[in-house]
Amino acid sequence: MLVGMDVRYDLGDDHRLVGPLCPDMKLTLERPGPDVVTAVTRSADLLREGRGLLFDLVDRAEVRDAAAAWTGRVDTVTARTDRVDADALLIRPDGCVARALPTGQDPDATTLVRALGT
């Protein structure tokens, strides 16, 4: 039994993923370096740090650029997953999904920055 998984906060976004806790997802991370090293992890493992997370699920530079000023509070992770309903997810430190960028939608930097500030 997962306690709290049915709690949904009203965060002013009607995307079905916004408001509840982040679902645990298998993520394939790509870490740039001299050689690209691919690592597999779970979203729950990354949430253990107690920081906000921005999951860039389709490698969109404009999403990462919008969050660049927040690197002191929010970690940006570029990863692939089986999710097909969102290109990016902003996760609060408590694990709640604060913002979702629907698949293929142009990111609204103003809305993302507002969500980062909240």
N, C-alpha and C positions, 0 to 999 in steps of 0.2 A: 504494500500500500504506500503510495506517495502522498505525503501530507503536504498540503499547500499548493498542489499542482492545479487545483481548480479555482484558485484565487485569481481575480483579474482586476487590475487597477485601471481606472479611466485616465488615460494619458493624452486624450484629444486626438487620437489616430484610430481610424476604424479598421485598419488592417487586422486580420484575425490573429496574427502573431503578437500584436502589441498589447501589453497589459499583463499577461500571465508570465510565469517563470520561463526562462529559455529552455526549450526542449534539448535533451542531450543529443548531440550530433557527432557522428564520426567525421573528422576533418583531416584532409590531406594538406599539410603545410608545405610551402616551398620557401626555403630560406636562401636568399641570394648569397653567393660567395664565389670563390674561384671556380668551384663546381657547384651546380645546384644540387642540394641535398634535400630529399623529400622525406618528411616525417609524418607519421599518422598519430593523431591524438583524438581526444574527445573534448567537446566544448566544456563539459563539467570540470575537466582537469585545468583548463585555462582560467576558469572562474575562481579557482582556489586562491588566487593572488589577492582577491578583494578589491580589484580595480575595475573601472568601466572597461568594456571591450567593444570594439567596432569590428565585426566580422565582415570583411570584404570578400564575398563568396564567388565573385566572377572577375576579380582583378580589374577593378575600375579606378583609374587614377584620380578621377574627380571626387570620388568618395573619400579616398585617403587624403587628398588635398584639403577637403572641407574640414577634416578633423585634425589637421597638422598642428594647429595652435593649441590643441588639447593634449599633446603627448605627455605632459606631466601628470595627467589624471586618467587618460584613456589609452589603452593599448590597442593598436590597430593590427589585426591579423588577417593576412590574405591567405585564403584556403579554399579548397574545393570540397564540396559536399554533395550529397544526393538531393538536397533541397532544390525544388524548382519553383517555389512560390515567392522567393525573395533574392535580390542581388546583394543586399547588405542588411545586417542587423546591428543595432546599437543596444548593448546590454548594460544595465546598471550594475553597480558593485554587488547588489543583493540578488542578482540573477534575473531580474525582471526585464523583459524586452521593452525598451523605451521607444524604439523607432524601427520601422521596417521599410526598406526600399523595394517595392514590388518589382518583379522580374521585368526587365526591359524599360522601366520608367526612368526618365531623366531625373537625376538627383536634384532636389531643391536644396541648395546649400544653406539658404536662410533657415529652413525648417530643421535641417540637420544641426546647424549651429545652435539654434534655440533648444533643441533636444539635448545637445551636449551640455549646455549651460544649466539645464534643469536637473 
